[in-house]
Amino acid sequence: MINKRYKDIFDQYIYKGEPTNLSIGTLVICALCFLMLIVATFTQINFSHPWFEYIKGMGFAPAFKNITYTPQIPVMIFIIYILGKKYSYITFSMYLLTGFFIWPIFIYGGGIDYIKNYLFGYYVGFIFAILLSGTILRLNHSLKFRVISALTGVITIHLIGFIYCIILAIFKIIDFNLIFPIAKAMSSKFIYDLLFSTIILAIGPYIKNIFWICMKPKPNSKKNKKTKKSPRMKLNNQLSH
């Protein structure tokens, strides 16, 4: 009996696919995700893994590949899962406005002129990724759909980022000779973005259940209570009869 009672209480705070509503808790989580995005921008993770490296005259030989990785894209995918489309847009808008007008929180600085940087194309990609990934997660939040959402989001960000580079080159803001090196560097980053985005969404429900304690809409207890008539209302009713 006691176990069932506690189980019912805990079940109230487990995310079951409900839409995210406006509340103080939701705004607090938005602020937390905003800080997470800033931290991810300036975080560099160094690791190495086995790889095959081409050596001239010897062909491919086993080696270790050293990676310096910035986890901004997986964190953005995670934010989309936690907040949904609407509040992800609000959080990312806060990030862009802060970088444009308040503090240089982008990877290579800030200010309006940052739109001329080829990396800004990936921020444009974030806007489309929020729309597509958020829509997929709204349909279903099962593991299969979370993986599809991660794949869609990462592909969208990288594709829009590459297209943005080409547009900058067409308008002669960057040199066309930089397109291939940029594409080569970002193509290797794509694999890690996809891997870490998939991992973080695989464990996402456990983290979202913690955040959902703050974000869950509070039940309106007034609906469950019968309205009590005041003595003045009772007297008026008696006089009317």
Secondary structure, DSSP 8 states (H G I E B T S, - for coil): -HHHHHHHHHHTTS--S------HHHHHHHHHHHHHHHHHHT--EEEEEEEEEEETTTEEEEEEEEEEE-THHHHHHHHHHHHHHHHHHHHHHHHHHIIIII---BTTB-SGGGGGSTTHHHHHHHHHHHHHHHHHHHH--SHHHHHHHHHHHHHHHHHHHHHHHHHHHHTTSS-GGGHHHHHHHHHHHHHHHHHHHHHHHHSHHHHHHHHHHHHS----HHHHS-----HHHHHHHHHH-
